[in-house]
Structures are given as structure tokens and as C-alpha cells.
Amino acid sequence: MSSETILILGGGGKTGRRVAERLMAKGKQVRLASRSTTPAFDWTDPSSWAAALEGVDAAYVSYQPDLAVPGAVDAIRQLSKLAVEKGLKHLVLLSGRGEDEALAAEDVLKASGASYTIIRASWFFQNFSESFMIDDIRTGELVLPVGEVREPFVDAEDIADIAVAALTRLGHVGRTYEVTGPRLMTFRQAINEIGQQTGRGMRYKAVPADAYATMLEEAKVPGDYIWLLTYLFTTVLDGRNESLTDGVFQALGRPPRDFSDYVRETAATGIWEDLK
Ligand SMILES: NC(=O)c1ccc[n+]([C@@H]2O[C@H](COP(=O)([O-])OP(=O)(O)OC[C@H]3O[C@@H](n4cnc5c(N)ncnc54)[C@H](OP(=O)(O)O)[C@@H]3O)[C@@H](O)[C@H]2O)c1
């Protein structure tokens, strides 16, 4: 697929930034779009969408904050329709594994008539370094409402590689890649690995969901974000995703990256150091 301008929705995010860097390295024209770009693109304001899609050939779509939130399916329906009207040749949707609402969003994209590729991902490695968990990890103790459930964490680098392949090469049209990393791990095991690699004594503490919600309320986290985190940790992380897939291999012809490689490279940046 020889797209001229590729739109990246959420271009500053964990996956969008990596997709944009790869496309630019290939000499592609890239347009990043989010609330802080010009023109601004805000998922909560559909009137802002048309300007971002104007003159674009293809798009990488990472919805905010999560396809599980009320209104997400409608937003993907409207965006897909607009993309077809604007003549976009291809859409790559980032979806979430084990989320019923994400499956509904995938269905509306498929029904829209747009050419598509879906990347249905498990939890990212980068949640440990580029998301809300980073502050806890820096203090040396991560507290979450998850026990010994195992998750096949996946590298956002692999997701970006798949998105770029789908946006630039033939052969990924109409495909849904369900992607996981190569290992099932508990949060405790993940934190232990980070602790070993950083040489810091890191702890993992599992708490009941209501205690976790109270903790977030006390930290003045907005209510809808508390709802989302509680949903993800209690509903999606209930064991339903305790299996590996070969989605990365299907898309790229190589195995997924291992958590240990991510931990070694990320620890070397110093991002998990105690800031005190
Ligand atoms: N994290 C995971 O483990 C995981 C796993 C599977 C699927 N997913 C899916 O991944 C998607 C998120 O992708 P990501 O992690 O790459 O992104 P991210 O890191 O959460 O993205 C942050 C980006 O989104 C933009 N943004 C925030 N609110 C926005 C809004 N209302 N309208 C437009 N842009 C907005 C921000 O820029 P501005 O501040 O400039 O707006 C920023 O560029 C979600 O749909 C989630 O369901 C995540």
C-alpha cells in the first residue's frame, strides 16, 4: 500500500509515537493528531475529526482512553464512516484482548466498508514504564487489585511493527491479529524482574478492588478513570486472557519480543530509579 499521508490518532502515545517514528524513518508523510496538535483531534468532540482526516490516505487509530468506555463503539462507527467518506484507503485499529466492547468496536469497523487491519492486543510492557504504574514502581512498591492472574504482556514495539506493516504493505487487509508476548506472567513476576534488573528491592502488593478504588479516590483520580482501571483489573484480568497467541508471528514472521529484553533496555534508561 503506497499511502502518501498517514494519520496517527494518538501520535504521542505509547503505540502512536512508535508507529510515527517508524513511518518517518521510511520517508512517509505522517500527520499526528490528538488534543494538543493543530488541527486538534479530540475523541470527545466529533466536530474536530474531519480536519484531521482531510487529505489523508490511511490512518492508525488508537482510541482514548480505552475502547471499553461508554461511547467508544459509536465513536469508532462515526470515525469509520467519515474515513470512508473522505476516501481513506486503509485503517489500522488498535483493539484490546478480552474486552467485549472492543469486539463491538471491531465489528462496526468491519461493517463500515473501510479497508482495515485490527491489532487486538494484550497488556503492553510499556504500562510499567510509560503509564500510571510508573509512580508506584519508582517508590519500590506496585499496588494493584490483581492477584496471581497471568497476563501475556506484549511489547508496544511489536504492535508498532505490525501497524507499520499493515499501513505500508499489501497482505494485511481484512486481517485481525490477536497479539500477545511470548510468556504468561503475573504482575508479581513482572515486578520481580524489574526489581532484579534495577537492583532495587521492589515489592508487589495485591489489594481488593474496593480498597484500590478508595486509594485512587484519595489520590484525587477522576471517577471515570477509577471506573476504567477497576474494570480492566477486575473484569479483563480475570483469567480470560491466560493464553498465548501467535499473532505477532502471523503478522511479522518472527516471534514477539520477550519481557526480559524490554526490562533490560528500559532499566538502562534510569526511568525506574527512585526520584526521592
Ligand atoms: N495499555 C494497554 O496495555 C493496552 C492494551 C490493549 C489495547 N490498548 C488500547 O490502546 C489504546 C491506547 O493506545 P496507547 O496506549 O498507544 O495510547 P496512550 O499512550 O494512552 O495515548 C496517549 C495519547 O492519546 C492522546 N489523547 C488522550 N486523550 C485524547 C482524546 N480525548 N482525544 C484525542 N487524543 C487523546 C494524547 O495526546 P493529547 O494529550 O495531545 O490529546 C496522547 O497522544 C486504547 O484504546 C486502549 O484500549 C491498550
The ligand as an SDF file (V2000), in Angstrom:
LIG
                    3D

 48 52  0  0  0  0  0  0  0  0999 V2000
   -2.2250   -0.1420   27.5310 N   0  0  0  0  0  0  0  0  0  0  0  0
   -2.5120   -1.3900   27.2040 C   0  0  0  0  0  0  0  0  0  0  0  0
   -1.9830   -2.3390   27.7770 O   0  0  0  0  0  0  0  0  0  0  0  0
   -3.4790   -1.6460   26.0810 C   0  0  0  0  0  0  0  0  0  0  0  0
   -3.7040   -2.9670   25.6750 C   0  0  0  0  0  0  0  0  0  0  0  0
   -4.5730   -3.2090   24.6100 C   0  0  0  0  0  0  0  0  0  0  0  0
   -5.2070   -2.1390   23.9880 C   0  0  0  0  0  0  0  0  0  0  0  0
   -4.9840   -0.8750   24.4270 N   0  0  0  0  0  0  0  0  0  0  0  0
   -5.6570    0.2380   23.7530 C   0  0  0  0  0  0  0  0  0  0  0  0
   -4.6950    1.1780   23.3740 O   0  0  0  0  0  0  0  0  0  0  0  0
   -5.3460    2.4400   23.2230 C   0  0  0  0  0  0  0  0  0  0  0  0
   -4.4140    3.4960   23.7470 C   0  0  0  0  0  0  0  0  0  0  0  0
   -3.2400    3.4470   22.9540 O   0  0  0  0  0  0  0  0  0  0  0  0
   -1.8460    3.8930   23.5300 P   0  0  0  0  0  0  0  0  0  0  0  0
   -1.5970    3.1800   24.8200 O   0  0  0  0  0  0  0  0  0  0  0  0
   -0.8630    3.7950   22.4260 O   0  0  0  0  0  0  0  0  0  0  0  0
   -2.1300    5.3950   23.8280 O   0  0  0  0  0  0  0  0  0  0  0  0
   -1.7280    6.3020   25.0770 P   0  0  0  0  0  0  0  0  0  0  0  0
   -0.3060    6.1530   25.3820 O   0  0  0  0  0  0  0  0  0  0  0  0
   -2.7400    6.0900   26.1340 O   0  0  0  0  0  0  0  0  0  0  0  0
   -2.0140    7.6660   24.2970 O   0  0  0  0  0  0  0  0  0  0  0  0
   -1.9420    8.8890   24.7700 C   0  0  0  0  0  0  0  0  0  0  0  0
   -2.2350    9.7610   23.5300 C   0  0  0  0  0  0  0  0  0  0  0  0
   -3.6330    9.9500   23.3850 O   0  0  0  0  0  0  0  0  0  0  0  0
   -3.9250   11.3250   23.2220 C   0  0  0  0  0  0  0  0  0  0  0  0
   -5.2590   11.5690   23.7950 N   0  0  0  0  0  0  0  0  0  0  0  0
   -5.6500   11.4680   25.0990 C   0  0  0  0  0  0  0  0  0  0  0  0
   -6.9520   11.7790   25.2140 N   0  0  0  0  0  0  0  0  0  0  0  0
   -7.3960   12.0680   23.9610 C   0  0  0  0  0  0  0  0  0  0  0  0
   -8.6510   12.4720   23.4240 C   0  0  0  0  0  0  0  0  0  0  0  0
   -9.7360   12.6590   24.2020 N   0  0  0  0  0  0  0  0  0  0  0  0
   -8.7480   12.6770   22.0870 N   0  0  0  0  0  0  0  0  0  0  0  0
   -7.6690   12.5130   21.2900 C   0  0  0  0  0  0  0  0  0  0  0  0
   -6.4700   12.1390   21.7260 N   0  0  0  0  0  0  0  0  0  0  0  0
   -6.3310   11.9150   23.0610 C   0  0  0  0  0  0  0  0  0  0  0  0
   -2.7800   12.0330   23.9550 C   0  0  0  0  0  0  0  0  0  0  0  0
   -2.4240   13.2520   23.3900 O   0  0  0  0  0  0  0  0  0  0  0  0
   -3.0900   14.6420   23.8470 P   0  0  0  0  0  0  0  0  0  0  0  0
   -2.8590   14.7790   25.3190 O   0  0  0  0  0  0  0  0  0  0  0  0
   -2.3710   15.6410   22.9940 O   0  0  0  0  0  0  0  0  0  0  0  0
   -4.5210   14.5370   23.4870 O   0  0  0  0  0  0  0  0  0  0  0  0
   -1.6050   11.0730   23.6530 C   0  0  0  0  0  0  0  0  0  0  0  0
   -1.0050   11.3700   22.3920 O   0  0  0  0  0  0  0  0  0  0  0  0
   -6.6650    2.3430   23.9770 C   0  0  0  0  0  0  0  0  0  0  0  0
   -7.7260    2.3220   23.0490 O   0  0  0  0  0  0  0  0  0  0  0  0
   -6.5840    1.0130   24.6780 C   0  0  0  0  0  0  0  0  0  0  0  0
   -7.8270    0.3760   24.7380 O   0  0  0  0  0  0  0  0  0  0  0  0
   -4.1300   -0.6110   25.4370 C   0  0  0  0  0  0  0  0  0  0  0  0
  1  2  1  0
  2  3  2  0
  2  4  1  0
  4  5  1  0
  4 48  2  0
  5  6  2  0
  6  7  1  0
  7  8  2  0
  8  9  1  0
  8 48  1  0
  9 10  1  0
  9 46  1  0
 10 11  1  0
 11 12  1  0
 11 44  1  0
 12 13  1  0
 13 14  1  0
 14 15  2  0
 14 16  1  0
 14 17  1  0
 17 18  1  0
 18 19  2  0
 18 20  1  0
 18 21  1  0
 21 22  1  0
 22 23  1  0
 23 24  1  0
 23 42  1  0
 24 25  1  0
 25 26  1  0
 25 36  1  0
 26 27  1  0
 26 35  1  0
 27 28  2  0
 28 29  1  0
 29 30  1  0
 29 35  2  0
 30 31  1  0
 30 32  2  0
 32 33  1  0
 33 34  2  0
 34 35  1  0
 36 37  1  0
 36 42  1  0
 37 38  1  0
 38 39  2  0
 38 40  1  0
 38 41  1  0
 42 43  1  0
 44 45  1  0
 44 46  1  0
 46 47  1  0
M  CHG  2   8   1  16  -1
M  END
$$$$
